[in-house]
């Protein structure tokens, strides 16, 4: 199964960043450094508002 890419809004600085839903490492906001996604043994735990699905497979 392939994964999806989401546009996630950072809760701290409102920067939007693309995040893979099955991220295998922590993803930090490029602007403020807030952790947007943590690996959870499958789908990542996303901390922020998912604003749209960028790519669905």
CHARMM-style PDB file with segment names, atoms N, HN, CA, C and O in Angstrom:
ATOM      1  N   UNK     1       0.825  -1.184   0.000  1.00  0.00      PROA
ATOM      2  CA  UNK     1       0.000   0.000   0.000  1.00  0.00      PROA
ATOM      3  C   UNK     1       0.871   1.250   0.000  1.00  0.00      PROA
ATOM      4  O   UNK     1       1.829   1.355   0.766  1.00  0.00      PROA
ATOM      5  N   UNK     2       0.540   2.159  -0.836  1.00  0.00      PROA
ATOM      6  HN  UNK     2      -0.238   2.074  -1.458  1.00  0.00      PROA
ATOM      7  CA  UNK     2       1.246   3.442  -0.872  1.00  0.00      PROA
ATOM      8  C   UNK     2       0.621   4.385   0.151  1.00  0.00      PROA
ATOM      9  O   UNK     2      -0.456   4.121   0.686  1.00  0.00      PROA
ATOM     10  N   UNK     3       1.307   5.472   0.406  1.00  0.00      PROA
ATOM     11  HN  UNK     3       2.182   5.687  -0.029  1.00  0.00      PROA
ATOM     12  CA  UNK     3       0.801   6.445   1.366  1.00  0.00      PROA
ATOM     13  C   UNK     3       0.337   7.716   0.687  1.00  0.00      PROA
ATOM     14  O   UNK     3       0.368   7.836  -0.537  1.00  0.00      PROA
ATOM     15  N   UNK     4      -0.086   8.645   1.491  1.00  0.00      PROA
ATOM     16  HN  UNK     4      -0.112   8.547   2.486  1.00  0.00      PROA
ATOM     17  CA  UNK     4      -0.555   9.938   1.014  1.00  0.00      PROA
ATOM     18  C   UNK     4       0.360  11.044   1.516  1.00  0.00      PROA
ATOM     19  O   UNK     4       1.042  10.893   2.530  1.00  0.00      PROA
ATOM     20  N   UNK     5       0.365  12.146   0.797  1.00  0.00      PROA
ATOM     21  HN  UNK     5      -0.189  12.268  -0.026  1.00  0.00      PROA
ATOM     22  CA  UNK     5       1.056  13.344   1.235  1.00  0.00      PROA
ATOM     23  C   UNK     5       0.000  14.348   1.645  1.00  0.00      PROA
ATOM     24  O   UNK     5      -0.985  14.550   0.935  1.00  0.00      PROA
ATOM     25  N   UNK     6       0.208  14.983   2.802  1.00  0.00      PROA
ATOM     26  HN  UNK     6       1.008  14.819   3.379  1.00  0.00      PROA
ATOM     27  CA  UNK     6      -0.745  15.953   3.319  1.00  0.00      PROA
ATOM     28  C   UNK     6      -0.080  17.311   3.468  1.00  0.00      PROA
ATOM     29  O   UNK     6       1.110  17.406   3.769  1.00  0.00      PROA
ATOM     30  N   UNK     7      -0.856  18.349   3.257  1.00  0.00      PROA
ATOM     31  HN  UNK     7      -1.823  18.272   3.012  1.00  0.00      PROA
ATOM     32  CA  UNK     7      -0.425  19.700   3.577  1.00  0.00      PROA
ATOM     33  C   UNK     7      -0.863  19.943   5.021  1.00  0.00      PROA
ATOM     34  O   UNK     7      -2.054  19.913   5.330  1.00  0.00      PROA
ATOM     35  N   UNK     8       0.112  20.183   5.901  1.00  0.00      PROA
ATOM     36  HN  UNK     8       1.079  20.208   5.649  1.00  0.00      PROA
ATOM     37  CA  UNK     8      -0.163  20.329   7.333  1.00  0.00      PROA
ATOM     38  C   UNK     8       0.202  21.743   7.771  1.00  0.00      PROA
ATOM     39  O   UNK     8       1.279  22.247   7.455  1.00  0.00      PROA
ATOM     40  N   UNK     9      -0.714  22.374   8.506  1.00  0.00      PROA
ATOM     41  HN  UNK     9      -1.589  21.965   8.763  1.00  0.00      PROA
ATOM     42  CA  UNK     9      -0.466  23.720   9.032  1.00  0.00      PROA
ATOM     43  C   UNK     9       0.129  23.607  10.425  1.00  0.00      PROA
ATOM     44  O   UNK     9      -0.440  22.952  11.298  1.00  0.00      PROA
ATOM     45  N   UNK    10       1.273  24.245  10.633  1.00  0.00      PROA
ATOM     46  HN  UNK    10       1.735  24.777   9.924  1.00  0.00      PROA
ATOM     47  CA  UNK    10       1.940  24.237  11.934  1.00  0.00      PROA
ATOM     48  C   UNK    10       1.077  24.979  12.958  1.00  0.00      PROA
ATOM     49  O   UNK    10       0.616  26.087  12.681  1.00  0.00      PROA
ATOM     50  N   UNK    11       0.851  24.386  14.135  1.00  0.00      PROA
ATOM     51  HN  UNK    11       1.225  23.486  14.359  1.00  0.00      PROA
ATOM     52  CA  UNK    11       0.030  25.059  15.143  1.00  0.00      PROA
ATOM     53  C   UNK    11       0.723  26.269  15.774  1.00  0.00      PROA
ATOM     54  O   UNK    11       0.051  27.114  16.366  1.00  0.00      PROA
ATOM     55  N   UNK    12       2.043  26.370  15.663  1.00  0.00      PROA
ATOM     56  HN  UNK    12       2.589  25.684  15.182  1.00  0.00      PROA
ATOM     57  CA  UNK    12       2.772  27.480  16.266  1.00  0.00      PROA
ATOM     58  C   UNK    12       2.885  28.692  15.347  1.00  0.00      PROA
ATOM     59  O   UNK    12       2.597  29.815  15.762  1.00  0.00      PROA
ATOM     60  N   UNK    13       3.307  28.472  14.090  1.00  0.00      PROA
ATOM     61  HN  UNK    13       3.541  27.560  13.753  1.00  0.00      PROA
ATOM     62  CA  UNK    13       3.598  29.615  13.215  1.00  0.00      PROA
ATOM     63  C   UNK    13       2.711  29.668  11.964  1.00  0.00      PROA
ATOM     64  O   UNK    13       2.861  30.578  11.149  1.00  0.00      PROA
ATOM     65  N   UNK    14       1.803  28.721  11.800  1.00  0.00      PROA
ATOM     66  HN  UNK    14       1.682  27.981  12.462  1.00  0.00      PROA
ATOM     67  CA  UNK    14       0.850  28.652  10.689  1.00  0.00      PROA
ATOM     68  C   UNK    14       1.504  28.423   9.326  1.00  0.00      PROA
ATOM     69  O   UNK    14       0.859  28.625   8.297  1.00  0.00      PROA
ATOM     70  N   UNK    15       2.763  28.007   9.301  1.00  0.00      PROA
ATOM     71  HN  UNK    15       3.287  27.842  10.137  1.00  0.00      PROA
ATOM     72  CA  UNK    15       3.425  27.624   8.058  1.00  0.00      PROA
ATOM     73  C   UNK    15       2.792  26.326   7.550  1.00  0.00      PROA
ATOM     74  O   UNK    15       2.504  25.426   8.340  1.00  0.00      PROA
ATOM     75  N   UNK    16       2.576  26.226   6.241  1.00  0.00      PROA
ATOM     76  HN  UNK    16       2.810  26.957   5.600  1.00  0.00      PROA
ATOM     77  CA  UNK    16       2.063  24.986   5.665  1.00  0.00      PROA
ATOM     78  C   UNK    16       3.219  24.210   5.063  1.00  0.00      PROA
ATOM     79  O   UNK    16       4.062  24.763   4.356  1.00  0.00      PROA
ATOM     80  N   UNK    17       3.242  22.909   5.358  1.00  0.00      PROA
ATOM     81  HN  UNK    17       2.558  22.460   5.931  1.00  0.00      PROA
ATOM     82  CA  UNK    17       4.329  22.060   4.917  1.00  0.00      PROA
ATOM     83  C   UNK    17       3.766  20.718   4.487  1.00  0.00      PROA
ATOM     84  O   UNK    17       2.768  20.255   5.039  1.00  0.00      PROA
ATOM     85  N   UNK    18       4.406  20.086   3.494  1.00  0.00      PROA
ATOM     86  HN  UNK    18       5.216  20.463   3.045  1.00  0.00      PROA
ATOM     87  CA  UNK    18       3.981  18.784   3.002  1.00  0.00      PROA
ATOM     88  C   UNK    18       4.591  17.697   3.876  1.00  0.00      PROA
ATOM     89  O   UNK    18       5.794  17.703   4.136  1.00  0.00      PROA
ATOM     90  N   UNK    19       3.746  16.753   4.334  1.00  0.00      PROA
ATOM     91  HN  UNK    19       2.768  16.748   4.123  1.00  0.00      PROA
ATOM     92  CA  UNK    19       4.182  15.673   5.207  1.00  0.00      PROA
ATOM     93  C   UNK    19       3.655  14.346   4.655  1.00  0.00      PROA
ATOM     94  O   UNK    19       2.497  14.256   4.246  1.00  0.00      PROA
ATOM     95  N   UNK    20       4.507  13.320   4.645  1.00  0.00      PROA
ATOM     96  HN  UNK    20       5.447  13.393   4.977  1.00  0.00      PROA
ATOM     97  CA  UNK    20       4.103  11.972   4.229  1.00  0.00      PROA
ATOM     98  C   UNK    20       3.400  11.308   5.403  1.00  0.00      PROA
ATOM     99  O   UNK    20       3.879  11.388   6.535  1.00  0.00      PROA
ATOM    100  N   UNK    21       2.261  10.648   5.149  1.00  0.00      PROA
ATOM    101  HN  UNK    21       1.872  10.584   4.230  1.00  0.00      PROA
ATOM    102  CA  UNK    21       1.484  10.095   6.261  1.00  0.00      PROA
ATOM    103  C   UNK    21       2.116   8.870   6.910  1.00  0.00      PROA
ATOM    104  O   UNK    21       1.672   8.447   7.977  1.00  0.00      PROA
ATOM    105  N   UNK    22       3.135   8.295   6.295  1.00  0.00      PROA
ATOM    106  HN  UNK    22       3.495   8.639   5.428  1.00  0.00      PROA
ATOM    107  CA  UNK    22       3.833   7.156   6.889  1.00  0.00      PROA
ATOM    108  C   UNK    22       5.294   7.514   7.151  1.00  0.00      PROA
ATOM    109  O   UNK    22       6.195   6.714   6.900  1.00  0.00      PROA
ATOM    110  N   UNK    23       5.515   8.716   7.654  1.00  0.00      PROA
ATOM    111  HN  UNK    23       4.783   9.367   7.858  1.00  0.00      PROA
ATOM    112  CA  UNK    23       6.872   9.194   7.924  1.00  0.00      PROA
ATOM    113  C   UNK    23       7.579   8.258   8.906  1.00  0.00      PROA
ATOM    114  O   UNK    23       7.002   7.870   9.922  1.00  0.00      PROA
ATOM    115  N   UNK    24       8.823   7.899   8.603  1.00  0.00      PROA
ATOM    116  HN  UNK    24       9.292   8.214   7.778  1.00  0.00      PROA
ATOM    117  CA  UNK    24       9.577   6.980   9.459  1.00  0.00      PROA
ATOM    118  C   UNK    24      10.556   7.724  10.368  1.00  0.00      PROA
ATOM    119  O   UNK    24      11.288   7.098  11.135  1.00  0.00      PROA
ATOM    120  N   UNK    25      10.571   9.042  10.288  1.00  0.00      PROA
ATOM    121  HN  UNK    25       9.976   9.550   9.666  1.00  0.00      PROA
ATOM    122  CA  UNK    25      11.366   9.857  11.200  1.00  0.00      PROA
ATOM    123  C   UNK    25      10.567  11.124  11.512  1.00  0.00      PROA
ATOM    124  O   UNK    25       9.611  11.462  10.813  1.00  0.00      PROA
ATOM    125  N   UNK    26      10.979  11.812  12.572  1.00  0.00      PROA
ATOM    126  HN  UNK    26      11.756  11.537  13.139  1.00  0.00      PROA
ATOM    127  CA  UNK    26      10.261  13.021  12.949  1.00  0.00      PROA
ATOM    128  C   UNK    26      10.392  14.081  11.867  1.00  0.00      PROA
ATOM    129  O   UNK    26      11.450  14.240  11.260  1.00  0.00      PROA
ATOM    130  N   UNK    27       9.296  14.807  11.634  1.00  0.00      PROA
ATOM    131  HN  UNK    27       8.436  14.678  12.127  1.00  0.00      PROA
ATOM    132  CA  UNK    27       9.285  15.893  10.658  1.00  0.00      PROA
ATOM    133  C   UNK    27       9.065  17.187  11.429  1.00  0.00      PROA
ATOM    134  O   UNK    27       8.064  17.344  12.129  1.00  0.00      PROA
ATOM    135  N   UNK    28      10.015  18.117  11.293  1.00  0.00      PROA
ATOM    136  HN  UNK    28      10.828  17.990  10.725  1.00  0.00      PROA
ATOM    137  CA  UNK    28       9.935  19.397  11.993  1.00  0.00      PROA
ATOM    138  C   UNK    28       9.512  20.494  11.029  1.00  0.00      PROA
ATOM    139  O   UNK    28       9.801  20.427   9.835  1.00  0.00      PROA
ATOM    140  N   UNK    29       8.834  21.492  11.547  1.00  0.00      PROA
ATOM    141  HN  UNK    29       8.599  21.546  12.517  1.00  0.00      PROA
ATOM    142  CA  UNK    29       8.463  22.661  10.759  1.00  0.00      PROA
ATOM    143  C   UNK    29       9.737  23.361  10.295  1.00  0.00      PROA
ATOM    144  O   UNK    29      10.659  23.570  11.084  1.00  0.00      PROA
ATOM    145  N   UNK    30       9.785  23.718   9.027  1.00  0.00      PROA
ATOM    146  HN  UNK    30       9.037  23.548   8.386  1.00  0.00      PROA
ATOM    147  CA  UNK    30      10.967  24.360   8.455  1.00  0.00      PROA
ATOM    148  C   UNK    30      11.163  25.785   8.968  1.00  0.00      PROA
ATOM    149  O   UNK    30      12.260  26.334   8.867  1.00  0.00      PROA
ATOM    150  N   UNK    31      10.110  26.387   9.515  1.00  0.00      PROA
ATOM    151  HN  UNK    31       9.218  25.942   9.597  1.00  0.00      PROA
ATOM    152  CA  UNK    31      10.199  27.772   9.981  1.00  0.00      PROA
ATOM    153  C   UNK    31      10.532  27.841  11.471  1.00  0.00      PROA
ATOM    154  O   UNK    31      11.493  28.506  11.857  1.00  0.00      PROA
ATOM    155  N   UNK    32       9.747  27.161  12.312  1.00  0.00      PROA
ATOM    156  HN  UNK    32       8.966  26.621  11.998  1.00  0.00      PROA
ATOM    157  CA  UNK    32       9.920  27.311  13.760  1.00  0.00      PROA
ATOM    158  C   UNK    32      10.488  26.081  14.463  1.00  0.00      PROA
ATOM    159  O   UNK    32      10.898  26.177  15.620  1.00  0.00      PROA
ATOM    160  N   UNK    33      10.523  24.920  13.791  1.00  0.00      PROA
ATOM    161  HN  UNK    33      10.189  24.842  12.851  1.00  0.00      PROA
ATOM    162  CA  UNK    33      11.092  23.719  14.389  1.00  0.00      PROA
ATOM    163  C   UNK    33      10.111  22.857  15.167  1.00  0.00      PROA
ATOM    164  O   UNK    33      10.511  21.830  15.715  1.00  0.00      PROA
ATOM    165  N   UNK    34       8.847  23.237  15.232  1.00  0.00      PROA
ATOM    166  HN  UNK    34       8.522  24.071  14.786  1.00  0.00      PROA
ATOM    167  CA  UNK    34       7.831  22.440  15.919  1.00  0.00      PROA
ATOM    168  C   UNK    34       7.714  21.072  15.236  1.00  0.00      PROA
ATOM    169  O   UNK    34       7.745  21.001  14.007  1.00  0.00      PROA
ATOM    170  N   UNK    35       7.582  19.994  16.001  1.00  0.00      PROA
ATOM    171  HN  UNK    35       7.557  20.051  16.999  1.00  0.00      PROA
ATOM    172  CA  UNK    35       7.454  18.658  15.432  1.00  0.00      PROA
ATOM    173  C   UNK    35       6.053  18.494  14.843  1.00  0.00      PROA
ATOM    174  O   UNK    35       5.057  18.577  15.562  1.00  0.00      PROA
ATOM    175  N   UNK    36       5.986  18.261  13.530  1.00  0.00      PROA
ATOM    176  HN  UNK    36       6.795  18.194  12.946  1.00  0.00      PROA
ATOM    177  CA  UNK    36       4.702  18.106  12.845  1.00  0.00      PROA
ATOM    178  C   UNK    36       4.260  16.662  12.737  1.00  0.00      PROA
ATOM    179  O   UNK    36       3.062  16.387  12.684  1.00  0.00      PROA
ATOM    180  N   UNK    37       5.213  15.723  12.703  1.00  0.00      PROA
ATOM    181  HN  UNK    37       6.187  15.946  12.746  1.00  0.00      PROA
ATOM    182  CA  UNK    37       4.862  14.308  12.579  1.00  0.00      PROA
ATOM    183  C   UNK    37       5.884  13.455  13.313  1.00  0.00      PROA
ATOM    184  O   UNK    37       7.083  13.733  13.285  1.00  0.00      PROA
ATOM    185  N   UNK    38       5.383  12.401  13.976  1.00  0.00      PROA
ATOM    186  HN  UNK    38       4.409  12.175  13.998  1.00  0.00      PROA
ATOM    187  CA  UNK    38       6.222  11.434  14.675  1.00  0.00      PROA
ATOM    188  C   UNK    38       5.891  10.051  14.161  1.00  0.00      PROA
ATOM    189  O   UNK    38       4.717   9.750  13.943  1.00  0.00      PROA
ATOM    190  N   UNK    39       6.891   9.189  13.957  1.00  0.00      PROA
ATOM    191  HN  UNK    39       7.845   9.434  14.133  1.00  0.00      PROA
ATOM    192  CA  UNK    39       6.603   7.831  13.507  1.00  0.00      PROA
ATOM    193  C   UNK    39       5.842   7.069  14.596  1.00  0.00      PROA
ATOM    194  O   UNK    39       6.103   7.242  15.786  1.00  0.00      PROA
ATOM    195  N   UNK    40       4.896   6.223  14.171  1.00  0.00      PROA
ATOM    196  HN  UNK    40       4.683   6.083  13.204  1.00  0.00      PROA
ATOM    197  CA  UNK    40       4.081   5.476  15.128  1.00  0.00      PROA
ATOM    198  C   UNK    40       3.907   4.022  14.703  1.00  0.00      PROA
ATOM    199  O   UNK    40       2.891   3.402  15.017  1.00  0.00      PROA
ATOM    200  N   UNK    41       4.873   3.482  14.002  1.00  0.00      PROA
ATOM    201  HN  UNK    41       5.699   3.986  13.747  1.00  0.00      PROA
ATOM    202  CA  UNK    41       4.811   2.080  13.610  1.00  0.00      PROA
ATOM    203  C   UNK    41       3.882   1.810  12.438  1.00  0.00      PROA
ATOM    204  O   UNK    41       3.441   0.674  12.265  1.00  0.00      PROA
ATOM    205  N   UNK    42       3.584   2.771  11.662  1.00  0.00      PROA
ATOM    206  HN  UNK    42       3.942   3.694  11.802  1.00  0.00      PROA
ATOM    207  CA  UNK    42       2.682   2.673  10.508  1.00  0.00      PROA
ATOM    208  C   UNK    42       2.419   4.086  10.046  1.00  0.00      PROA
ATOM    209  O   UNK    42       3.304   4.748   9.503  1.00  0.00      PROA
ATOM    210  N   UNK    43       1.215   4.542  10.259  1.00  0.00      PROA
ATOM    211  HN  UNK    43       0.497   4.004  10.700  1.00  0.00      PROA
ATOM    212  CA  UNK    43       0.919   5.945   9.952  1.00  0.00      PROA
ATOM    213  C   UNK    43       1.510   6.827  11.039  1.00  0.00      PROA
ATOM    214  O   UNK    43       1.493   6.482  12.220  1.00  0.00      PROA
ATOM    215  N   UNK    44       2.032   7.966  10.618  1.00  0.00      PROA
ATOM    216  HN  UNK    44       2.046   8.246   9.658  1.00  0.00      PROA
ATOM    217  CA  UNK    44       2.638   8.903  11.564  1.00  0.00      PROA
ATOM    218  C   UNK    44       1.557   9.646  12.344  1.00  0.00      PROA
ATOM    219  O   UNK    44       0.446   9.858  11.858  1.00  0.00      PROA
ATOM    220  N   UNK    45       1.914  10.034  13.564  1.00  0.00      PROA
ATOM    221  HN  UNK    45       2.816   9.863  13.959  1.00  0.00      PROA
ATOM    222  CA  UNK    45       1.024  10.892  14.355  1.00  0.00      PROA
ATOM    223  C   UNK    45       1.289  12.317  13.910  1.00  0.00      PROA
ATOM    224  O   UNK    45       2.403  12.818  14.063  1.00  0.00      PROA
ATOM    225  N   UNK    46       0.287  12.972  13.365  1.00  0.00      PROA
ATOM    226  HN  UNK    46      -0.619  12.565  13.241  1.00  0.00      PROA
ATOM    227  CA  UNK    46       0.446  14.327  12.842  1.00  0.00      PROA
ATOM    228  C   UNK    46      -0.060  15.331  13.867  1.00  0.00      PROA
ATOM    229  O   UNK    46      -1.196  15.245  14.332  1.00  0.00      PROA
ATOM    230  N   UNK    47       0.802  16.289  14.212  1.00  0.00      PROA
ATOM    231  HN  UNK    47       1.725  16.360  13.834  1.00  0.00      PROA
ATOM    232  CA  UNK    47       0.455  17.336  15.166  1.00  0.00      PROA
ATOM    233  C   UNK    47       0.309  18.642  14.392  1.00  0.00      PROA
ATOM    234  O   UNK    47       1.293  19.332  14.125  1.00  0.00      PROA
ATOM    235  N   UNK    48      -0.897  18.961  14.048  1.00  0.00      PROA
ATOM    236  HN  UNK    48      -1.696  18.401  14.265  1.00  0.00      PROA
ATOM    237  CA  UNK    48      -1.200  20.139  13.244  1.00  0.00      PROA
ATOM    238  C   UNK    48      -2.456  19.859  12.445  1.00  0.00      PROA
ATOM    239  O   UNK    48      -2.948  18.730  12.426  1.00  0.00      PROA
ATOM    240  N   UNK    49      -2.970  20.867  11.795  1.00  0.00      PROA
ATOM    241  HN  UNK    49      -2.570  21.784  11.811  1.00  0.00      PROA
ATOM    242  CA  UNK    49      -4.202  20.704  11.020  1.00  0.00      PROA
ATOM    243  C   UNK    49      -3.860  20.279   9.595  1.00  0.00      PROA
ATOM    244  O   UNK    49      -3.095  20.945   8.897  1.00  0.00      PROA
ATOM    245  N   UNK    50      -4.445  19.151   9.179  1.00  0.00      PROA
ATOM    246  HN  UNK    50      -5.066  18.610   9.746  1.00  0.00      PROA
ATOM    247  CA  UNK    50      -4.291  18.696   7.795  1.00  0.00      PROA
ATOM    248  C   UNK    50      -5.224  19.539   6.948  1.00  0.00      PROA
ATOM    249  O   UNK    50      -6.442  19.446   7.098  1.00  0.00      PROA
ATOM    250  N   UNK    51      -4.678  20.361   6.059  1.00  0.00      PROA
ATOM    251  HN  UNK    51      -3.688  20.437   5.937  1.00  0.00      PROA
ATOM    252  CA  UNK    51      -5.504  21.264   5.274  1.00  0.00      PROA
ATOM    253  C   UNK    51      -5.953  20.646   3.954  1.00  0.00      PROA
ATOM    254  O   UNK    51      -7.014  21.000   3.440  1.00  0.00      PROA
ATOM    255  N   UNK    52      -5.158  19.720   3.396  1.00  0.00      PROA
ATOM    256  HN  UNK    52      -4.296  19.432   3.814  1.00  0.00      PROA
ATOM    257  CA  UNK    52      -5.574  19.037   2.166  1.00  0.00      PROA
ATOM    258  C   UNK    52      -4.693  17.822   1.917  1.00  0.00      PROA
ATOM    259  O   UNK    52      -3.575  17.732   2.425  1.00  0.00      PROA
ATOM    260  N   UNK    53      -5.212  16.893   1.129  1.00  0.00      PROA
ATOM    261  HN  UNK    53      -6.120  16.966   0.717  1.00  0.00      PROA
ATOM    262  CA  UNK    53      -4.430  15.773   0.641  1.00  0.00      PROA
ATOM    263  C   UNK    53      -3.791  16.209  -0.657  1.00  0.00      PROA
ATOM    264  O   UNK    53      -4.488  16.568  -1.607  1.00  0.00      PROA
ATOM    265  N   UNK    54      -2.469  16.183  -0.707  1.00  0.00      PROA
ATOM    266  HN  UNK    54      -1.903  15.891   0.064  1.00  0.00      PROA
ATOM    267  CA  UNK    54      -1.748  16.675  -1.875  1.00  0.00      PROA
ATOM    268  C   UNK    54      -1.703  15.607  -2.961  1.00  0.00      PROA
ATOM    269  O   UNK    54      -1.875  15.908  -4.142  1.00  0.00      PROA
ATOM    270  N   UNK    55      -1.470  14.353  -2.555  1.00  0.00      PROA
ATOM    271  HN  UNK    55      -1.330  14.109  -1.596  1.00  0.00      PROA
ATOM    272  CA  UNK    55      -1.380  13.267  -3.520  1.00  0.00      PROA
ATOM    273  C   UNK    55      -1.957  12.013  -2.898  1.00  0.00      PROA
ATOM    274  O   UNK    55      -1.566  11.631  -1.795  1.00  0.00      PROA
ATOM    275  N   UNK    56      -2.869  11.378  -3.580  1.00  0.00      PROA
ATOM    276  HN  UNK    56      -3.187  11.689  -4.476  1.00  0.00      PROA
ATOM    277  CA  UNK    56      -3.456  10.128  -3.112  1.00  0.00      PROA
ATOM    278  C   UNK    56      -3.151   9.036  -4.110  1.00  0.00      PROA
ATOM    279  O   UNK    56      -3.295   9.236  -5.316  1.00  0.00      PROA
ATOM    280  N   UNK    57      -2.738   7.901  -3.628  1.00  0.00      PROA
ATOM    281  HN  UNK    57      -2.621   7.739  -2.648  1.00  0.00      PROA
ATOM    282  CA  UNK    57      -2.430   6.770  -4.521  1.00  0.00      PROA
ATOM    283  C   UNK    57      -3.238   5.576  -4.124  1.00  0.00      PROA
ATOM    284  OT1 UNK    57      -3.127   4.521  -4.748  1.00  0.00      PROA
TER     285      UNK     57
END
